[in-house]
Amino acid sequence: MTSLGSAPRHSPGWYDQAAWVYDLREGDRMFIRCDSGPCSSRLELFPPRLEISEGGGTYVLTDDGPPWEWHYTFLAAR
């Protein structure tokens, strides 16, 4: 069972979009790749959630760099 997860790490205005190929506005949909876990990608809204609880663990966002490099890493529950 999937929960709603946490809130975004930053507000939309925090991100410096000057070097991005395209600008994102609050609420824009984006696919974010997942490293391991039950999903290969997730459909999120900008700005994406920092953590997402998923059966058996939690996805944690790495949002360093431009959005096409962002990804979630799955941390299995102990």
PyMOL commands that set and color helices and strands:
alter all, ss='L'
color gray80, all
select helices_A, chain A and resi 12-14+67-69
alter helices_A, ss='H'
color red, helices_A
select strands_A, chain A and resi 29-35+41-45+51-54+57-62+71-76
alter strands_A, ss='S'
color yellow, strands_A
deselect
rebuild
show_as cartoon
